[in-house]
Amino acid sequence: MNKRFLVIILAFFLICCGRKSPLSPPKHRLPLRVILPKVKKEKGIWVIEGEIAGKIKEYKISDIIGCIVEYSRFSLKNPPCESCPIYLGEEKQIKGNVIKGKRFFLKLPWLRKEGIYYLRIRLVGKNNSIGPPSELIKIKVTSPL
């Protein structure tokens, strides 16, 4: 009797536990993206500026509530080859205003460690909708700030 009860409990947990539905993409996709990014250093802080492109008629630039920065850092002594695929394994979520006028504007105060950084920017809109990635951006930090 005891074994039968344990088997029933075990079967119940095997059937009931786990993922209930297939993974699906977010219901809302933001059709806006950062294009033509330019990198510069202002007062010792790296800054990325760029244009915002996409279906601007359907969405307002004011709908952008932040961005996601996907990035990887490589040593200056051992950079990846120019044609090698680059895995962007790190991510920073930036909440708040990333718009200056009608342009994208982002300060990167955390970009201090010496190395070669590759990154992509994804805009985040209301309801946590995520836009497509920007082109790959390369920043070479040769001396710590």
KERO-462742 format. One record per atom (N, C-alpha, C, O): atom name; x, y, z. Coordinates in Angstrom, 3 decimals, padded with zeros to 6 digits. Atoms other than C-alpha are relative to their C-alpha. Example, Ala and Ser with C-alpha at 12.3 -4.5 7.8 and 13.67 -1.06 7.14 Angstrom:
2
- N | 000.890 | -001.190 | 000.000
- CA | 012.300 | -004.500 | 007.800
- C | 000.900 | 001.200 | 000.000
- O | 001.936 | 001.181 | 000.665
- N | -000.820 | -001.190 | -000.060
- CA | 013.670 | -001.060 | 007.140
- C | -000.770 | 001.090 | 000.730
- O | -000.261 | 002.198 | 000.899
//
This chain:
145
- N | 000.822 | -001.189 | 000.000
- CA | 000.000 | 000.000 | 000.000
- C | 000.869 | 001.257 | 000.000
- O | 000.576 | 002.216 | -000.714
- N | -000.892 | -001.142 | -000.096
- CA | 002.813 | 002.394 | 000.883
- C | 000.697 | 000.277 | -001.331
- O | 000.829 | 001.430 | -001.743
- N | -000.687 | -000.155 | 001.286
- CA | 004.646 | 001.756 | -002.404
- C | -000.947 | 000.555 | -001.052
- O | -000.565 | 001.404 | -001.856
- N | 000.987 | -000.461 | 000.969
- CA | 001.487 | 002.294 | -004.416
- C | -000.261 | 001.504 | 000.179
- O | -000.369 | 002.239 | -000.803
- N | 000.225 | -001.413 | -000.307
- CA | 000.902 | 005.652 | -002.695
- C | 001.172 | 000.853 | -000.490
- O | 000.966 | 001.919 | -001.070
- N | -001.188 | -000.727 | 000.457
- CA | 004.486 | 006.762 | -003.409
- C | 000.059 | 000.087 | -001.524
- O | 000.427 | 001.126 | -002.072
- N | 000.006 | 000.002 | 001.466
- CA | 004.181 | 005.772 | -007.080
- C | -001.025 | 001.000 | -000.525
- O | -000.749 | 001.713 | -001.489
- N | 001.041 | -000.943 | 000.427
- CA | 000.958 | 007.778 | -007.424
- C | 000.470 | 001.434 | 000.210
- O | 000.284 | 002.280 | -000.664
- N | -000.516 | -001.350 | -000.280
- CA | 002.553 | 010.842 | -005.780
- C | 001.092 | 000.359 | -000.998
- O | 001.103 | 001.465 | -001.538
- N | -001.087 | -000.246 | 000.949
- CA | 005.650 | 010.515 | -007.976
- C | -000.552 | 000.263 | -001.401
- O | -000.100 | 001.187 | -002.077
- N | 000.608 | -000.204 | 001.318
- CA | 003.530 | 010.190 | -011.135
- C | -000.698 | 001.358 | -000.068
- O | -000.618 | 002.047 | -001.085
- N | 000.674 | -001.294 | -000.043
- CA | 001.487 | 013.220 | -010.100
- C | 001.000 | 001.138 | -000.202
- O | 000.750 | 002.051 | -000.989
- N | -000.995 | -001.065 | 000.127
- CA | 004.618 | 015.370 | -009.720
- C | 000.662 | 000.001 | -001.373
- O | 000.956 | 001.068 | -001.911
- N | -000.603 | 000.056 | 001.331
- CA | 006.121 | 014.153 | -012.993
- C | -000.920 | 000.593 | -001.056
- O | -000.458 | 001.246 | -001.992
- N | 000.959 | -000.524 | 000.971
- CA | 002.960 | 015.047 | -014.872
- C | -000.234 | 001.496 | 000.205
- O | -000.372 | 002.238 | -000.768
- N | 000.382 | -001.382 | -000.304
- CA | 002.299 | 018.368 | -013.122
- C | 001.144 | 000.997 | -000.031
- O | 000.901 | 002.187 | -000.230
- N | -001.123 | -000.938 | -000.078
- CA | 005.776 | 019.876 | -012.891
- C | 000.552 | 000.296 | -001.388
- O | 000.390 | -000.497 | -002.315
- N | -000.658 | -000.335 | 001.257
- CA | 007.630 | 021.642 | -015.666
- C | -000.718 | 001.087 | -000.759
- O | -001.699 | 001.665 | -000.290
- N | 000.533 | -001.063 | 000.847
- CA | 006.892 | 024.054 | -018.457
- C | -001.374 | -000.394 | -000.527
- O | -001.577 | -001.525 | -000.969
- N | 001.377 | 000.283 | 000.401
- CA | 003.226 | 024.292 | -019.337
- C | -000.321 | 000.410 | -001.433
- O | -001.243 | -000.132 | -002.044
- N | 000.299 | -000.459 | 001.356
- CA | 003.353 | 026.105 | -022.657
- C | 001.310 | 000.266 | -000.731
- O | 002.340 | 000.482 | -000.094
- N | -001.230 | -000.263 | 000.741
- CA | 005.864 | 026.620 | -025.444
- C | 000.456 | 001.442 | 000.188
- O | -000.354 | 002.340 | 000.415
- N | -000.532 | -001.353 | -000.085
- CA | 008.154 | 029.618 | -025.268
- C | -000.488 | 000.812 | -001.188
- O | -000.603 | 000.293 | -002.298
- N | 000.462 | -000.855 | 001.089
- CA | 006.924 | 032.531 | -027.313
- C | 000.674 | 001.356 | 000.117
- O | 001.030 | 001.786 | 001.214
- N | -000.609 | -001.329 | -000.050
- CA | 008.381 | 035.888 | -028.276
- C | -000.936 | 000.984 | 000.696
- O | -002.129 | 000.711 | 000.833
- N | 000.872 | -000.981 | -000.648
- CA | 007.102 | 038.990 | -026.492
- C | -001.148 | 000.410 | -000.914
- O | -000.995 | 000.456 | -002.134
- N | 001.166 | -000.362 | 000.798
- CA | 003.642 | 040.060 | -027.607
- C | 000.187 | 001.326 | -000.711
- O | -000.341 | 001.526 | -001.805
- N | -000.211 | -001.320 | 000.591
- CA | 004.778 | 043.603 | -028.303
- C | 001.469 | 000.147 | -000.379
- O | 002.353 | 000.013 | 000.467
- N | -001.362 | -000.268 | 000.450
- CA | 007.859 | 044.291 | -030.389
- C | 000.082 | 001.471 | -000.354
- O | -000.791 | 002.009 | -001.035
- N | -000.220 | -001.409 | 000.294
- CA | 009.197 | 047.801 | -030.578
- C | 000.686 | 000.087 | -001.361
- O | 001.769 | -000.476 | -001.524
- N | -000.597 | -000.043 | 001.336
- CA | 009.894 | 048.614 | -034.256
- C | 001.079 | 001.074 | -000.150
- O | 001.493 | 001.374 | -001.270
- N | -001.011 | -001.057 | 000.066
- CA | 012.439 | 051.321 | -033.371
- C | 001.368 | -000.571 | 000.334
- O | 001.499 | -001.449 | 001.187
- N | -001.366 | 000.454 | -000.253
- CA | 016.200 | 050.810 | -033.473
- C | 000.960 | 001.163 | -000.104
- O | 000.640 | 002.205 | -000.677
- N | -001.063 | -000.995 | 000.089
- CA | 019.408 | 052.775 | -033.102
- C | 000.796 | -000.280 | -001.270
- O | 001.249 | -001.403 | -001.496
- N | -000.822 | 000.141 | 001.205
- CA | 021.194 | 053.400 | -036.413
- C | 001.086 | 001.074 | 000.017
- O | 000.980 | 002.071 | 000.731
- N | -001.128 | -000.928 | 000.140
- CA | 024.430 | 055.186 | -037.318
- C | 000.580 | 000.418 | 001.358
- O | 000.740 | 001.610 | 001.623
- N | -000.539 | -000.378 | -001.308
- CA | 025.863 | 055.002 | -033.792
- C | 001.404 | 000.583 | -000.119
- O | 002.228 | 000.098 | -000.895
- N | -001.319 | -000.626 | -000.048
- CA | 028.841 | 057.241 | -033.095
- C | 000.458 | -000.022 | 001.452
- O | -000.316 | 000.260 | 002.367
- N | -000.566 | 000.095 | -001.343
- CA | 031.138 | 056.784 | -030.106
- C | 000.980 | 001.138 | 000.202
- O | 001.793 | 001.435 | -000.673
- N | -000.969 | -001.046 | -000.336
- CA | 033.004 | 059.604 | -028.406
- C | 000.189 | 000.009 | 001.506
- O | -000.564 | -000.615 | 002.254
- N | -000.297 | -000.117 | -001.421
- CA | 034.514 | 060.452 | -025.057
- C | -000.269 | 001.432 | 000.433
- O | 000.296 | 002.369 | -000.131
- N | 000.326 | -001.325 | -000.536
- CA | 033.060 | 063.383 | -023.091
- C | 000.355 | 000.039 | 001.477
- O | -000.207 | -000.709 | 002.277
- N | -000.405 | -000.169 | -001.402
- CA | 034.744 | 064.456 | -019.856
- C | 000.363 | -001.331 | 000.649
- O | -000.005 | -001.593 | 001.794
- N | -000.463 | 001.275 | -000.539
- CA | 036.292 | 061.013 | -019.406
- C | -001.010 | -001.129 | -000.019
- O | -000.722 | -002.211 | 000.493
- N | 001.045 | 001.029 | 000.052
- CA | 033.057 | 059.070 | -020.054
- C | -000.329 | -000.301 | -001.460
- O | -000.526 | 000.612 | -002.262
- N | 000.386 | 000.397 | 001.356
- CA | 032.282 | 057.085 | -023.205
- C | -001.490 | 000.263 | -000.201
- O | -002.310 | 000.017 | 000.684
- N | 001.378 | -000.357 | 000.348
- CA | 029.088 | 058.214 | -024.949
- C | -000.310 | -000.573 | -001.381
- O | 000.527 | -000.530 | -002.283
- N | 000.480 | 000.449 | 001.313
- CA | 027.095 | 056.660 | -027.798
- C | -001.174 | 000.883 | -000.387
- O | -002.113 | 001.070 | 000.388
- N | 001.109 | -000.775 | 000.561
- CA | 024.879 | 058.860 | -029.961
- C | -000.396 | -000.640 | -001.319
- O | 000.441 | -001.227 | -002.005
- N | 000.447 | 000.555 | 001.264
- CA | 022.781 | 057.773 | -032.897
- C | -001.392 | 000.468 | -000.368
- O | -002.079 | 001.131 | 000.408
- N | 001.346 | -000.306 | 000.494
- CA | 019.653 | 058.184 | -034.959
- C | -000.949 | -001.111 | 000.444
- O | -000.522 | -002.223 | 000.753
- N | 001.025 | 001.002 | -000.284
- CA | 016.400 | 056.386 | -034.206
- C | -000.812 | -000.193 | -001.265
- O | -001.354 | 000.760 | -001.824
- N | 000.713 | 000.308 | 001.242
- CA | 014.799 | 054.636 | -037.158
- C | -001.060 | -001.061 | 000.280
- O | -000.991 | -001.786 | 001.273
- N | 001.063 | 000.987 | -000.128
- CA | 011.707 | 052.516 | -037.638
- C | -001.339 | 000.632 | -000.296
- O | -001.415 | 001.712 | -000.881
- N | 001.363 | -000.484 | 000.242
- CA | 007.950 | 052.954 | -037.770
- C | -000.356 | 001.049 | 001.040
- O | -001.098 | 000.789 | 001.986
- N | 000.171 | -001.068 | -000.985
- CA | 007.966 | 056.253 | -035.943
- C | -001.440 | 000.509 | 000.016
- O | -001.877 | 001.063 | 001.025
- N | 001.394 | -000.459 | 000.024
- CA | 004.392 | 057.051 | -037.030
- C | -000.850 | -000.785 | 000.996
- O | -001.740 | -000.222 | 001.633
- N | 000.777 | 000.836 | -000.917
- CA | 003.036 | 054.134 | -034.982
- C | 000.443 | 000.162 | 001.451
- O | -000.363 | 000.022 | 002.370
- N | -000.555 | -000.144 | -001.349
- CA | 005.294 | 054.729 | -031.984
- C | 000.614 | 001.375 | 000.141
- O | 001.135 | 001.941 | -000.820
- N | -000.628 | -001.289 | -000.275
- CA | 006.472 | 057.914 | -030.380
- C | 001.362 | -000.253 | 000.628
- O | 001.567 | -001.247 | 001.325
- N | -001.311 | 000.118 | -000.624
- CA | 010.061 | 058.447 | -029.382
- C | -000.147 | 000.068 | 001.517
- O | 000.660 | -000.506 | 002.248
- N | 000.225 | -000.084 | -001.450
- CA | 008.669 | 059.295 | -025.948
- C | -000.431 | -001.342 | 000.603
- O | -000.441 | -001.492 | 001.825
- N | 000.340 | 001.340 | -000.487
- CA | 007.540 | 055.630 | -025.709
- C | 001.233 | -000.777 | 000.446
- O | 001.104 | -001.805 | 001.110
- N | -001.236 | 000.694 | -000.363
- CA | 011.198 | 054.631 | -025.252
- C | 000.296 | 000.289 | 001.471
- O | 000.411 | 001.445 | 001.876
- N | -000.216 | -000.160 | -001.443
- CA | 011.831 | 054.012 | -021.546
- C | 001.388 | -000.468 | 000.445
- O | 001.682 | -000.476 | 001.640
- N | -001.344 | 000.457 | -000.343
- CA | 015.404 | 052.706 | -021.692
- C | 000.595 | -000.805 | -001.135
- O | 000.133 | -000.739 | -002.274
- N | -000.624 | 000.850 | 001.006
- CA | 017.653 | 050.290 | -023.507
- C | 000.715 | -001.160 | 000.679
- O | 000.928 | -001.164 | 001.891
- N | -000.810 | 001.128 | -000.442
- CA | 019.536 | 047.031 | -023.195
- C | 001.308 | 000.070 | -000.773
- O | 001.307 | 000.182 | -001.999
- N | -001.320 | 000.010 | 000.627
- CA | 023.280 | 047.026 | -023.874
- C | 000.537 | -001.419 | 000.129
- O | 000.815 | -001.887 | 001.233
- N | -000.620 | 001.327 | 000.024
- CA | 024.583 | 043.600 | -024.902
- C | 001.460 | 000.218 | -000.360
- O | 001.755 | 000.929 | -001.321
- N | -001.405 | -000.299 | 000.266
- CA | 028.375 | 043.515 | -024.770
- C | 000.926 | -001.144 | 000.402
- O | 000.545 | -002.062 | 001.129
- N | -001.104 | 000.876 | -000.393
- CA | 031.633 | 041.584 | -024.476
- C | 001.266 | 000.829 | 000.012
- O | 001.398 | 001.788 | -000.748
- N | -001.294 | -000.681 | -000.074
- CA | 035.124 | 042.722 | -023.524
- C | 001.096 | -001.009 | -000.301
- O | 001.082 | -002.138 | 000.190
- N | -001.141 | 000.830 | 000.356
- CA | 038.314 | 041.322 | -025.005
- C | 001.279 | 000.719 | 000.392
- O | 001.323 | 001.948 | 000.453
- N | -001.303 | -000.555 | -000.347
- CA | 041.920 | 041.830 | -024.005
- C | 000.595 | 000.728 | -001.202
- O | 000.383 | 000.330 | -002.348
- N | -000.695 | -000.708 | 001.085
- CA | 043.956 | 044.336 | -026.019
- C | 001.066 | -000.885 | -000.625
- O | 001.379 | -000.737 | -001.806
- N | -001.063 | 000.881 | 000.490
- CA | 046.649 | 041.648 | -026.353
- C | -000.539 | -001.160 | -000.823
- O | 000.194 | -001.746 | -001.620
- N | 000.574 | 001.149 | 000.692
- CA | 044.270 | 039.003 | -027.687
- C | -001.389 | 000.339 | -000.550
- O | -002.383 | -000.241 | -000.113
- N | 001.317 | -000.374 | 000.541
- CA | 041.486 | 040.655 | -029.740
- C | -000.518 | -001.069 | -000.964
- O | 000.270 | -001.843 | -001.508
- N | 000.538 | 000.951 | 000.982
- CA | 039.126 | 038.588 | -031.900
- C | 000.355 | 000.448 | -001.414
- O | 000.577 | 001.633 | -001.663
- N | -000.278 | -000.363 | 001.392
- CA | 039.809 | 038.445 | -035.624
- C | -001.185 | 000.789 | -000.563
- O | -002.298 | 000.701 | -000.046
- N | 001.040 | -000.880 | 000.563
- CA | 037.830 | 040.873 | -037.799
- C | -001.204 | -000.770 | -000.535
- O | -002.327 | -000.266 | -000.492
- N | 001.114 | 000.752 | 000.586
- CA | 035.733 | 038.132 | -039.427
- C | -000.586 | -001.037 | 000.964
- O | -001.519 | -001.756 | 000.606
- N | 000.492 | 000.979 | -000.977
- CA | 035.191 | 036.037 | -036.278
- C | -001.362 | 000.422 | 000.549
- O | -001.601 | 001.611 | 000.761
- N | 001.263 | -000.353 | -000.659
- CA | 031.677 | 035.854 | -034.841
- C | 000.276 | 000.379 | 001.452
- O | 001.157 | -000.194 | 002.093
- N | -000.218 | -000.497 | -001.357
- CA | 031.429 | 037.682 | -031.529
- C | -001.241 | -000.277 | 000.834
- O | -002.345 | 000.160 | 000.511
- N | 001.083 | 000.312 | -000.933
- CA | 029.316 | 036.361 | -028.689
- C | -000.085 | 001.117 | 001.028
- O | 000.889 | 001.395 | 001.728
- N | 000.213 | -001.079 | -000.964
- CA | 027.875 | 039.188 | -026.605
- C | -000.655 | -000.601 | 001.241
- O | -001.880 | -000.685 | 001.329
- N | 000.490 | 000.761 | -001.142
- CA | 027.548 | 037.414 | -023.278
- C | -000.439 | 000.811 | 001.197
- O | -001.067 | 000.264 | 002.104
- N | 000.380 | -000.843 | -001.135
- CA | 027.034 | 040.346 | -020.909
- C | -001.156 | 000.912 | -000.412
- O | -001.375 | 001.171 | -001.596
- N | 001.150 | -000.855 | 000.296
- CA | 024.000 | 042.587 | -020.618
- C | -000.203 | 001.002 | 001.134
- O | -000.121 | 000.652 | 002.312
- N | 000.357 | -001.039 | -000.975
- CA | 023.178 | 045.865 | -018.878
- C | -001.341 | 000.581 | -000.426
- O | -001.527 | 000.936 | -001.590
- N | 001.287 | -000.622 | 000.279
- CA | 019.624 | 047.165 | -018.647
- C | 000.036 | 001.421 | 000.540
- O | 000.266 | 001.644 | 001.729
- N | -000.021 | -001.411 | -000.351
- CA | 019.453 | 050.944 | -018.640
- C | -001.443 | 000.484 | 000.046
- O | -002.149 | 000.456 | -000.962
- N | 001.358 | -000.535 | -000.139
- CA | 016.222 | 052.403 | -017.288
- C | 000.100 | 001.510 | 000.091
- O | 000.982 | 002.048 | 000.759
- N | -000.003 | -001.456 | -000.026
- CA | 015.423 | 056.036 | -017.841
- C | 000.164 | 000.577 | -001.388
- O | 000.102 | -000.138 | -002.388
- N | -000.043 | -000.719 | 001.267
- CA | 015.836 | 058.611 | -020.541
- C | 001.300 | -000.272 | -000.757
- O | 002.389 | -000.005 | -000.249
- N | -001.155 | 000.206 | 000.880
- CA | 018.171 | 057.608 | -023.375
- C | -000.178 | 000.812 | -001.286
- O | 000.454 | 000.531 | -002.304
- N | 000.299 | -000.852 | 001.149
- CA | 016.833 | 060.269 | -025.744
- C | 000.409 | 001.427 | 000.334
- O | 000.132 | 001.934 | 001.421
- N | -000.369 | -001.412 | -000.139
- CA | 018.276 | 063.740 | -026.227
- C | -000.496 | 000.680 | -001.267
- O | 000.062 | 000.481 | -002.346
- N | 000.649 | -000.561 | 001.182
- CA | 016.077 | 065.786 | -028.543
- C | -000.757 | -001.119 | -000.695
- O | -001.682 | -001.696 | -000.126
- N | 000.596 | 001.130 | 000.724
- CA | 015.117 | 063.231 | -031.195
- C | 001.055 | -001.054 | -000.326
- O | 000.854 | -001.897 | -001.199
- N | -001.111 | 000.921 | 000.242
- CA | 018.399 | 061.313 | -031.059
- C | 000.230 | -000.897 | 001.218
- O | -000.138 | -000.562 | 002.344
- N | -000.409 | 000.900 | -001.074
- CA | 019.654 | 058.376 | -029.033
- C | 001.255 | 000.567 | 000.653
- O | 002.154 | 001.047 | -000.038
- N | -001.154 | -000.517 | -000.739
- CA | 022.127 | 059.406 | -026.327
- C | 000.178 | -000.847 | 001.259
- O | -000.724 | -000.925 | 002.092
- N | -000.243 | 000.877 | -001.143
- CA | 023.711 | 057.050 | -023.792
- C | 001.418 | 000.178 | 000.514
- O | 002.386 | 000.059 | -000.237
- N | -001.304 | -000.063 | -000.660
- CA | 026.541 | 057.576 | -021.325
- C | 000.327 | -001.389 | 000.543
- O | -000.544 | -002.104 | 001.038
- N | -000.460 | 001.311 | -000.460
- CA | 028.605 | 054.513 | -020.429
- C | 001.058 | 000.166 | 001.095
- O | 002.229 | -000.127 | 000.851
- N | -001.003 | -000.217 | -001.046
- CA | 030.293 | 055.351 | -017.101
- C | 000.638 | -001.292 | 000.504
- O | 001.718 | -001.247 | 001.094
- N | -000.526 | 001.289 | -000.444
- CA | 030.824 | 051.634 | -016.368
- C | 001.070 | -000.546 | -000.945
- O | 001.698 | -001.562 | -000.646
- N | -000.978 | 000.460 | 000.995
- CA | 033.084 | 051.289 | -019.439
- C | 001.365 | 000.590 | 000.364
- O | 001.774 | 001.603 | -000.203
- N | -001.252 | -000.555 | -000.510
- CA | 036.394 | 051.809 | -017.633
- C | 001.185 | -000.945 | -000.160
- O | 002.317 | -000.495 | -000.338
- N | -001.090 | 000.971 | 000.028
- CA | 038.424 | 048.615 | -017.761
- C | 000.618 | -000.071 | -001.392
- O | -000.086 | -000.073 | -002.401
- N | -000.728 | 000.038 | 001.264
- CA | 041.087 | 048.450 | -020.450
- C | -000.407 | -001.228 | -000.817
- O | -000.558 | -002.322 | -000.273
- N | 000.357 | 001.103 | 000.880
- CA | 040.147 | 046.309 | -023.450
- C | -000.741 | 000.484 | -001.233
- O | -000.917 | 001.683 | -001.450
- N | 000.806 | -000.289 | 001.187
- CA | 038.172 | 046.119 | -026.669
- C | -001.415 | -000.484 | 000.298
- O | -001.634 | -001.661 | 000.584
- N | 001.396 | 000.303 | -000.286
- CA | 034.418 | 046.242 | -026.156
- C | -000.777 | -000.054 | -001.312
- O | -000.620 | 000.805 | -002.180
- N | 000.957 | 000.087 | 001.098
- CA | 031.850 | 045.081 | -028.692
- C | -001.377 | 000.049 | 000.640
- O | -001.640 | -000.645 | 001.622
- N | 001.337 | -000.082 | -000.572
- CA | 028.259 | 046.035 | -028.041
- C | -001.066 | 000.274 | -001.040
- O | -000.799 | 000.760 | -002.139
- N | 001.201 | -000.299 | 000.784
- CA | 024.779 | 046.279 | -029.473
- C | -001.015 | 000.619 | 000.944
- O | -001.054 | 000.310 | 002.135
- N | 001.024 | -000.693 | -000.782
- CA | 021.922 | 048.470 | -028.306
- C | -001.378 | -000.469 | -000.469
- O | -001.632 | -000.559 | -001.670
- N | 001.413 | 000.284 | 000.285
- CA | 018.258 | 047.425 | -028.122
- C | -000.830 | 000.991 | 000.802
- O | -000.678 | 001.099 | 002.019
- N | 000.885 | -000.941 | -000.691
- CA | 015.677 | 050.069 | -027.308
- C | -001.102 | -000.767 | 000.729
- O | -001.528 | -001.831 | 000.282
- N | 001.087 | 000.601 | -000.775
- CA | 013.038 | 049.243 | -024.692
- C | -001.129 | 001.017 | 000.071
- O | -000.919 | 002.177 | 000.425
- N | 001.168 | -000.870 | -000.026
- CA | 009.533 | 050.675 | -024.940
- C | -000.930 | -000.346 | 001.146
- O | -000.639 | -001.212 | 001.972
- N | 001.016 | 000.282 | -001.015
- CA | 006.468 | 050.740 | -022.748
- C | -000.425 | -001.458 | -000.122
- O | -000.305 | -002.050 | -001.195
- N | 000.379 | 001.418 | -000.079
- CA | 005.177 | 047.292 | -021.721
- C | 001.199 | -000.916 | -000.218
- O | 001.033 | -002.080 | -000.584
- N | -001.246 | 000.759 | 000.168
- CA | 008.831 | 046.136 | -021.883
- C | 000.164 | -000.587 | -001.395
- O | 000.771 | -001.646 | -001.553
- N | -000.217 | 000.441 | 001.374
- CA | 008.682 | 045.781 | -025.655
- C | 001.448 | 000.312 | -000.376
- O | 001.989 | 001.351 | 000.003
- N | -001.420 | -000.118 | 000.329
- CA | 012.164 | 045.303 | -027.105
- C | 000.164 | 000.145 | -001.501
- O | -000.453 | -000.582 | -002.280
- N | -000.267 | -000.246 | 001.408
- CA | 013.431 | 046.639 | -030.409
- C | 001.126 | -000.872 | -000.530
- O | 001.803 | -001.550 | 000.243
- N | -001.080 | 000.778 | 000.606
- CA | 015.841 | 045.002 | -032.858
- C | 001.365 | 000.587 | 000.375
- O | 001.456 | 001.755 | 000.753
- N | -001.322 | -000.489 | -000.397
- CA | 019.580 | 045.275 | -032.189
- C | 000.582 | 000.994 | -000.993
- O | 000.274 | 000.968 | -002.185
- N | -000.752 | -000.914 | 000.862
- CA | 021.760 | 048.056 | -033.520
- C | 001.110 | -000.788 | -000.682
- O | 001.297 | -001.976 | -000.419
- N | -001.184 | 000.641 | 000.565
- CA | 024.778 | 047.296 | -035.634
- C | 001.033 | -000.177 | 001.108
- O | 000.921 | 000.433 | 002.171
- N | -001.046 | 000.255 | -000.984
- CA | 027.852 | 046.036 | -033.790
- C | 000.873 | 001.240 | 000.164
- O | 001.337 | 001.816 | -000.819
- N | -000.786 | -001.195 | -000.322
- CA | 029.727 | 048.872 | -032.064
- C | 001.287 | -000.456 | 000.673
- O | 001.259 | -001.314 | 001.556
- N | -001.303 | 000.362 | -000.567
- CA | 033.433 | 048.620 | -031.233
- C | 000.589 | 001.214 | 000.716
- O | 000.651 | 002.307 | 000.155
- N | -000.639 | -001.060 | -000.782
- CA | 035.093 | 050.690 | -028.490
- C | 001.309 | -000.549 | 000.553
- O | 001.333 | -001.595 | 001.202
- N | -001.315 | 000.415 | -000.495
- CA | 038.795 | 050.438 | -027.705
- C | 000.392 | 000.906 | 001.167
- O | 000.646 | 002.096 | 000.982
- N | -000.389 | -000.730 | -001.205
- CA | 039.621 | 051.501 | -024.141
- C | 001.461 | -000.346 | 000.271
- O | 001.781 | -001.466 | 000.669
- N | -001.433 | 000.282 | -000.100
- CA | 043.398 | 051.852 | -023.991
- C | 000.589 | 000.321 | 001.355
- O | 001.647 | -000.204 | 001.704
- N | -000.507 | -000.282 | -001.343
- CA | 043.848 | 053.291 | -020.531
- C | -001.179 | 000.178 | 000.932
- O | -002.167 | 000.819 | 000.573
- N | 001.114 | -000.173 | -000.932
- CA | 041.650 | 053.082 | -017.478
- C | -000.198 | 001.470 | 000.335
- O | 000.754 | 002.250 | 000.366
- N | 000.319 | -001.403 | -000.302
- CA | 039.882 | 056.318 | -016.592
- C | 000.337 | 000.328 | 001.432
- O | 000.138 | 001.462 | 001.868
//
